[in-house]
Amino acid sequence: MMNTQKSKFALLLAASAVTMALTGCGGSDGNDGKPGEPGGEPAPAIQKLNFTFNKSVVTNGVPSVEFTVTNEDDLPVVGLQKMRFAAAQLIPQGATGAGNASQWQYFGDETCDVASTCPGTFVDMKNGRYSYTFKMNLTANTKITYNDQLAQRVLIRAYNTPLPDGTLVPNSNAFVDFTADTGAEPGYSRKIVATESCNTCHQDLAKVKHGGAYSDVNYCATCHTSGKVGVGKEFNVLVHAKHKDLTLGSLESCQSCHVETEAAPDWTNWSRIPTAATCGSCHTAVDFAAGKGHSQQLDNSNCIACHNSNWTAELHTGKTAEKKAVMAQLGMSATLAGQEDNTAVLTVSILDKDGNAIDAASVQNKIKRLETITNVGPNFPIMGYNPSPVTQYKKVTKDLVKDGALQADVTIVDGKLVFTTPALPFGAGDTDTAFTFIGLEMCNTGSTLTACSADSTTTSMKAELAFGTKSGKAPSMRHVNSVNFSTCQGCHSDTFEIHKGHHAGFVMSEQVSHAKDASGKPIVGVDACVACHTPDGTYASGANKGGFEMKLHVVHGEQGVIKECTQCHNDFNLDAFKVKGALATSAGKYTTPITATCTSCHAPESIGHGLENMGAIVDGDYTQANQAAQSETCFYCHTPTVADHTQVKM
């Protein structure tokens, strides 16, 4: 029950004692009720369950907990119908052998369904307080020896079974660590990673596995333990194995996940307590027991002798630190000017760490690659990745410097790199603007820039974006207010070298910014990416996941990243569709832009009405879809927002 009055618990206790009729109340309509009765219709759903543990002890081997549950408005929740309770104990570091990490031991769990069976004793006190006493006796466990001197843990899973009055509740998790006899907080713990670190990328950890059941990483770490799961499924092994091969810049540093926070007091364990199991979960080519790839180590007793904490931390964060040090040394600025003959002159300046222009020739031998991509029409690029079906123009790609050598048709004038593009398809409006995306890759040894050689280590620098018009008027620029780039960096890091390998690599930063927010801070956008990711798609195979408006949805959807629009979007700039045309959806086929964007996440049949009836062209030819681009009537009814992209006009 969630009581209808926002009063103190004493009043709630009194109200709940008046009548059992309150038992099913799930929420409030904000209206006062008659004494002892709910205040109108209950809320349709509770958004969040908060747990406070009042008492936790183990008596003669039997755990019991008392706890309070409130909703997002801090009102008591009464009438929870189904809960799971699990018990575990924590073996301290070194207790099972020198060098061994602390380890959870999982005794077991009991599921209590009020409507059917409950192994232990479950009490709903009708005021938001509950208690549960286990049926299991920890001393009777034949696999685990219960020790009342060890830290104990009880985990709770509240199922999303509706309250008696029909109010919906979310799947929720909670846990409490305590000493067996008094219930006091134990003197040691194993809280190595905070759930917030996981949710930086996953947004909601509960949606990753197990049907949305577990939202707290501590639940995962307690359950995925030796004896409870198979070899290789232990949490410290499994989580590294799942993440180590992902091409995410943030994973180049262990501290992307192991962050100092109040929720993870043991966050330094990753460097402080090296073990064969944990280290081997990333360094999979090493067999410690066999002495393959490392001197033979039959146990963990000698690991710390060589792998001290500071050295381990330096090794596993050094790549990111080194990359940042290299990137800080040079920058770029550029201008682009359209000419009467439809060419454009691109001028690129190399800047020192203080932003002052230097002679490009002075660092030329240290440049692995300085790459440029030029297109026309920032809001709807008309030059394709390959020749556009209509204009037959292909984006202009040009290396200004490669392997330390100045490339053909490139000169250095007054210390600046200068290149004149071939004729571009300049026109009116948006197509009066050309834009160039620039990537710079430098050779380095450690954090020092060095002359390039065949085996040089390289680092991509901060990218640059230049705009220019043929008319001399102010350039047209693509919107940047839709995507919150900090969320990209949350997963990919602020040193993410986009497309390094087949490109010079583009590190998105304030250098690509051409707009500022209300406080004057540069807005980093992803608008430069359309230089390659054009409405015609990419690669020779055709659309290849479609135009940029679609590609990120498709790619992140396939990876299971997308859960909510708010993960990445600040806003939906619906006006942007007014300057867009047809987008490639499959090889040789095109769809009108609103429908193409929406169906990059939603299957067309799931939308619920005939798209063609709304003016859309779905998988038509380019000319047909492009001519119909501004005929879609989707926004006559649909008014999507970031918070609710299903919103419609009423």
Buried (B, 14 or more C-beta within 10 A) or exposed (E): BBBBBEEEBEEBBEBBEEEEEBBBBBBBEEEEBEEEBBBBEBBEBBEEBEBEBEEBBBEEBBBBBBBBBBBEEEBBBBBBBBBBBBBBBBBBBBEEEEBBBBBBBBBBBBBBBBEEEBBBEBEBBBBBBBBBBBEBBBEEBEEBEBBBEBBBBBBBBBBBBBBBBEBBBBBBBBBBBBBBEEBEEBEEBBBBBBBEBBBBBBBBBBBBEEEBBBBBBBBBBBBBBBEBBEEEBBBBBBBBBEBEEEEBBBBBBBBBBBBEEEBBBBBBBBBBBBBBBBBBBBBEEBBBEEEEEBEEBEBBEEBBEEBBBEEBBEEBBBEBBBBBBBBEBBBBBBBBBBBEEBBBBBBBBBBEEEEEBEEBEEBBBBBBBBBBBBBBBBBBBBBBBBEBBBBEBBBBBBBBBBBBEBBEEBEBEEEBBBBBBEEBBBBEEBBBBBBBBBBBBBBBEEBEBBEBEEEBBBBBBBBBBBBBBBEEEEBBBBBBBBBBBEBBBBBBBBBBBBBBEEBBBBBBBEBBBBBEEEEEEBBBBBBBBBBBBBBBBBEEEBBBBBBBBBBBBBEBEEEEBBBEBBBBBBEBBBEBBEBBBBBBBBEEBBBBBBBBBBBBBBEBEEBEEEBEEBBBBBBBEBEEBBBBBBEBEBBEEBBBBBEEBEEEEE
